[in-house]
Amino acid sequence: MRFSGVGFVMLAAICWGISGGIADILMTKGWDPIVMSLYRGAIGFICFFTWFLLRIRQNWIFSTRLYIWSLLAGVGVAGNFTFYFVSIQASSICVAATLMYTAPLFVLFISFLLKIERLTWFKWGCIFGVLMGIILLTGAYNTESISVSFLGAAAGLASGLCYALFIFGFKNASSIGQPQTTLTISFLFFCLMLFFLADNEEVASVVTSSDIGWFLLLGIVGAGISFILYVIGIRRTTPTTASMVAMVEPVTASLFGVLLIGDHLSLIQLLGMVIILMTVTALTGVRNGDGSGSAMTKSLVEK
């Protein structure tokens, strides 16, 4: 069972990594990041709603707290998708995916502020390691020739912060209702929110464009199938294992960017990327091991 769980989580991470590459392709064709995020979320909502209907008796629940936490998760995932795409547009998929992976760092900070857990010397060391990795990856150590624009770096970190917000909202909502219920409510609010922010003319033009296939693939791979695979997978493995396997996402996204799109990383940027990924993975593993755990993985394993 554990092996199959690892396989599901790995497939989900690969899907998320590929979705970043698809988004990069669409942006080179001139599509707006908000429009792409809207379609990714809308197609994901259709998948989650179908999953919800398959077991509607077990999934249906009326709770004000469930709706509030699910709405918060919806805000988080909407911001995560949008800022991630903006970061890809302003920098590269390699940089964007790596900076988004700093989400556990924001989870740690929020947990500390809410007095859910305490900071240890090891965790402070991990924080310092991630910061050093970000400096190397973005080229901030040399202000005269920064390799990544401020917008690209800021949007990448914002996507990580929003992902942390999604984790907290999803964790609390899933403690009340089923994951498919939470995902359905979250992505419904996601769609309503981005619908008012997106360019309606561009949204409508997607349906008749030659790129509709890319949009469908982005939504199915990047939201619908991937989230369902992840939910199934983490129920069959430990939170620590799931967190480490999830590192496949930024690696997949980076390989997609380098091999298929033509992105390039200097040796210093590559070193920064490795430092961030390894440090965050170690941090997540230790937090899972000491009982504080990854909020998202832990809450779903307990369901």
C-alpha positions as CSV (number, residue, x, y, z in Angstrom):
1,M,0.0,0.0,0.0
2,R,2.8,2.4,0.9
3,F,4.5,1.8,-2.5
4,S,1.3,2.6,-4.3
5,G,0.8,5.7,-2.2
6,V,4.3,6.9,-3.2
7,G,3.4,6.3,-6.8
8,F,0.2,8.4,-6.6
9,V,2.0,11.3,-4.9
10,M,4.9,11.1,-7.5
11,L,2.4,11.2,-10.4
12,A,0.6,14.2,-8.8
13,A,3.9,16.0,-8.4
14,I,4.9,15.3,-12.0
15,C,1.5,16.6,-13.2
16,W,2.1,19.8,-11.3
17,G,5.5,20.2,-12.8
18,I,4.3,19.6,-16.3
19,S,1.5,22.2,-15.8
20,G,4.1,24.9,-15.2
21,G,5.6,24.0,-18.6
22,I,2.2,24.1,-20.3
23,A,1.6,27.5,-18.7
24,D,4.9,28.7,-20.1
25,I,3.9,27.6,-23.6
26,L,0.6,29.4,-23.3
27,M,2.2,32.6,-22.1
28,T,4.6,32.7,-25.1
29,K,1.4,32.7,-27.2
30,G,0.3,35.8,-25.4
31,W,-2.3,34.5,-22.9
32,D,-2.8,36.3,-19.6
33,P,-1.7,34.5,-16.4
34,I,-5.1,35.2,-14.7
35,V,-7.0,33.8,-17.6
36,M,-4.9,30.6,-17.5
37,S,-5.4,30.3,-13.7
38,L,-9.1,30.7,-14.2
39,Y,-9.3,27.8,-16.7
40,R,-7.0,25.7,-14.7
41,G,-9.2,26.1,-11.6
42,A,-12.5,25.8,-13.5
43,I,-11.6,22.5,-15.1
44,G,-10.3,21.4,-11.7
45,F,-13.6,22.3,-10.2
46,I,-15.5,20.2,-12.7
47,C,-13.4,17.2,-11.8
48,F,-13.8,17.7,-8.0
49,F,-17.5,18.3,-8.3
50,T,-17.9,15.1,-10.2
51,W,-15.8,13.3,-7.5
52,F,-18.0,14.9,-4.9
53,L,-21.2,13.7,-6.6
54,L,-20.0,10.1,-6.7
55,R,-20.4,9.9,-2.9
56,I,-22.7,12.8,-2.2
57,R,-24.3,11.2,0.8
58,Q,-20.9,10.8,2.6
59,N,-19.6,14.1,1.3
60,W,-22.5,16.4,2.0
61,I,-22.3,18.4,5.2
62,F,-23.5,21.8,6.3
63,S,-21.1,23.7,8.4
64,T,-20.3,27.4,8.5
65,R,-16.7,26.7,9.6
66,L,-16.2,24.3,6.7
67,Y,-17.3,27.0,4.2
68,I,-15.1,29.7,5.8
69,W,-12.0,27.6,5.8
70,S,-12.7,26.3,2.3
71,L,-13.1,29.9,1.1
72,L,-9.7,30.7,2.7
73,A,-8.2,27.7,0.9
74,G,-9.8,29.0,-2.4
75,V,-8.1,32.4,-2.0
76,G,-4.8,30.6,-1.3
77,V,-4.9,28.3,-4.3
78,A,-6.1,31.2,-6.6
79,G,-3.2,33.3,-5.5
80,N,-0.8,30.3,-5.8
81,F,-1.8,29.5,-9.4
82,T,-1.8,33.2,-10.5
83,F,1.5,34.3,-8.8
84,Y,3.2,31.1,-10.0
85,F,2.3,31.9,-13.6
86,V,3.3,35.5,-13.2
87,S,6.7,34.4,-11.8
88,I,7.2,32.1,-14.8
89,Q,6.4,34.9,-17.2
90,A,8.7,37.4,-15.4
91,S,11.6,34.9,-14.8
92,S,11.6,31.2,-15.8
93,I,9.8,28.0,-14.9
94,C,12.9,26.8,-13.0
95,V,13.0,29.8,-10.7
96,A,9.2,30.0,-10.3
97,A,8.8,26.4,-9.3
98,T,11.7,26.5,-6.9
99,L,10.5,29.7,-5.1
100,M,7.0,28.2,-4.9
101,Y,8.5,25.3,-3.0
102,T,9.4,27.6,-0.1
103,A,5.8,27.2,1.0
104,P,6.7,25.0,4.0
105,L,8.9,27.9,5.3
106,F,5.8,30.2,5.4
107,V,3.9,27.4,7.1
108,L,6.6,27.3,9.7
109,F,6.4,31.0,10.3
110,I,2.6,31.0,10.5
111,S,2.7,28.1,12.9
112,F,5.2,29.9,15.0
113,L,3.1,33.1,15.1
114,L,0.0,31.2,16.0
115,K,2.0,29.3,18.7
116,I,1.2,26.0,17.1
117,E,4.9,25.0,17.2
118,R,8.2,26.4,18.4
119,L,11.4,27.3,16.5
120,T,14.5,25.2,17.2
121,W,18.1,25.9,16.2
122,F,17.7,23.3,13.4
123,K,14.6,25.1,12.0
124,W,16.4,28.5,12.2
125,G,19.3,26.9,10.3
126,C,16.8,25.7,7.6
127,I,15.4,29.2,7.3
128,F,18.9,30.6,6.9
129,G,19.7,27.9,4.3
130,V,16.6,28.7,2.2
131,L,17.4,32.4,2.3
132,M,20.9,31.8,1.1
133,G,19.5,29.5,-1.7
134,I,17.1,32.3,-2.7
135,I,19.9,34.8,-2.9
136,L,22.0,32.5,-5.1
137,L,19.1,31.5,-7.3
138,T,17.9,35.1,-7.9
139,G,21.4,36.7,-8.1
140,A,20.6,39.1,-5.3
141,Y,24.2,38.9,-4.1
142,N,25.2,41.1,-7.0
143,T,22.9,44.1,-7.3
144,E,24.5,45.2,-10.6
145,S,23.6,42.1,-12.5
146,I,20.7,40.4,-10.8
147,S,19.7,37.3,-12.8
148,V,16.0,37.3,-11.8
149,S,13.8,40.3,-12.0
150,F,12.2,41.7,-8.8
151,L,8.7,40.8,-10.1
152,G,9.7,37.2,-10.9
153,A,11.2,36.7,-7.4
154,A,8.4,38.5,-5.6
155,A,5.7,36.6,-7.5
156,G,7.5,33.3,-6.9
157,L,7.6,33.9,-3.1
158,A,4.0,35.1,-3.2
159,S,3.0,31.9,-4.8
160,G,4.6,30.0,-1.9
161,L,2.9,32.2,0.6
162,C,-0.5,31.6,-1.0
163,Y,0.2,27.9,-1.1
164,A,0.8,28.1,2.7
165,L,-2.5,29.9,3.0
166,F,-4.2,27.1,1.1
167,I,-2.6,24.5,3.3
168,F,-3.9,26.1,6.5
169,G,-7.4,26.6,5.0
170,F,-7.5,23.1,3.6
171,K,-6.3,21.5,6.8
172,N,-8.9,23.1,8.9
173,A,-11.7,22.5,6.4
174,S,-10.7,18.8,6.0
175,S,-10.9,18.3,9.7
176,I,-14.6,19.0,9.4
177,G,-15.6,17.5,6.0
178,Q,-14.2,15.2,3.3
179,P,-11.3,16.4,1.1
180,Q,-13.5,16.3,-2.0
181,T,-16.0,18.5,-0.3
182,T,-13.3,21.0,0.6
183,L,-11.8,21.0,-2.9
184,T,-15.2,21.5,-4.5
185,I,-16.1,24.5,-2.3
186,S,-12.5,26.0,-2.6
187,F,-12.3,25.8,-6.3
188,L,-15.9,27.1,-6.8
189,F,-14.9,30.3,-4.8
190,F,-11.6,30.3,-6.8
191,C,-13.5,30.5,-10.1
192,L,-15.9,33.2,-8.9
193,M,-13.1,35.3,-7.6
194,L,-10.9,35.1,-10.7
195,F,-13.9,35.5,-13.0
196,F,-14.3,39.1,-11.8
197,L,-10.5,39.8,-12.1
198,A,-10.0,38.3,-15.6
199,D,-10.5,39.9,-18.9
200,N,-13.9,38.6,-20.0
201,E,-13.2,39.0,-23.7
202,E,-10.0,37.0,-23.4
203,V,-11.7,34.4,-21.3
204,A,-14.4,34.0,-24.0
205,S,-11.9,33.9,-26.8
206,V,-10.2,30.8,-25.4
207,V,-13.1,28.6,-26.4
208,T,-12.8,29.4,-30.1
209,S,-9.0,29.6,-30.1
210,S,-6.6,27.0,-31.4
211,D,-5.1,26.8,-27.9
212,I,-8.2,25.3,-26.3
213,G,-6.5,21.9,-26.1
214,W,-3.6,23.4,-24.1
215,F,-6.1,25.0,-21.7
216,L,-7.9,21.7,-21.2
217,L,-4.6,19.9,-20.6
218,L,-3.6,22.5,-18.1
219,G,-6.8,22.1,-16.1
220,I,-6.9,18.4,-16.2
221,V,-3.2,17.7,-15.5
222,G,-2.6,20.8,-13.3
223,A,-5.7,20.6,-11.1
224,G,-8.2,17.9,-11.7
225,I,-6.2,14.7,-11.9
226,S,-3.2,15.8,-9.9
227,F,-5.1,16.9,-6.8
228,I,-7.2,13.7,-6.8
229,L,-4.0,11.6,-7.2
230,Y,-2.4,13.5,-4.3
231,V,-5.3,13.0,-2.0
232,I,-5.4,9.2,-2.7
233,G,-1.7,8.9,-2.5
234,I,-1.1,10.6,0.9
235,R,-3.8,8.4,2.5
236,R,-1.5,5.4,1.6
237,T,1.8,6.7,2.8
238,T,3.4,8.7,5.6
239,P,3.5,12.5,5.6
240,T,7.3,12.5,5.6
241,T,7.5,10.3,2.6
242,A,4.8,12.3,0.7
243,S,6.7,15.6,1.4
244,M,9.9,14.2,0.1
245,V,8.4,12.7,-3.0
246,A,6.6,16.0,-3.7
247,M,10.1,17.4,-4.5
248,V,9.6,15.8,-7.9
249,E,7.4,18.8,-8.8
250,P,10.1,21.5,-9.0
251,V,12.5,19.1,-10.5
252,T,10.0,18.1,-13.2
253,A,9.2,21.7,-13.9
254,S,12.9,22.6,-14.2
255,L,13.6,19.7,-16.5
256,F,10.6,20.7,-18.7
257,G,12.0,24.3,-18.8
258,V,15.6,23.3,-19.6
259,L,14.9,20.4,-22.0
260,L,11.8,21.6,-23.9
261,I,11.5,25.3,-23.5
262,G,15.2,26.3,-23.5
263,D,15.6,27.9,-20.1
264,H,19.1,28.1,-18.7
265,L,20.5,28.1,-15.2
266,S,24.0,29.2,-14.2
267,L,26.0,27.0,-11.8
268,I,25.4,29.5,-9.0
269,Q,21.6,29.4,-9.7
270,L,21.7,25.6,-9.9
271,L,23.5,25.5,-6.5
272,G,20.8,27.9,-5.0
273,M,18.0,25.7,-6.4
274,V,19.6,22.5,-4.8
275,I,20.1,24.3,-1.5
276,I,16.4,25.4,-1.4
277,L,15.0,22.0,-2.4
278,M,17.2,20.0,0.0
279,T,16.7,22.3,2.9
280,V,12.9,22.6,2.6
281,T,12.7,18.8,2.2
282,A,14.7,18.3,5.4
283,L,12.7,20.9,7.2
284,T,9.4,19.2,6.2
285,G,10.7,15.8,7.2
286,V,11.7,17.0,10.6
287,R,8.4,18.8,11.2
288,N,6.5,15.6,10.3
289,G,8.8,13.6,12.5
290,D,8.3,15.7,15.6
291,G,4.5,15.7,15.3
292,S,3.9,19.2,14.0
293,G,3.9,17.8,10.4
294,S,3.0,19.1,7.1
295,A,-0.5,20.5,7.6
296,M,-1.9,19.3,4.4
297,T,-0.4,15.8,4.3
298,K,-1.0,15.2,8.0
299,S,-4.7,16.3,7.9
300,L,-5.4,14.1,4.9
301,V,-3.6,11.0,6.3
302,E,-5.7,11.3,9.4
303,K,-9.0,11.3,7.4
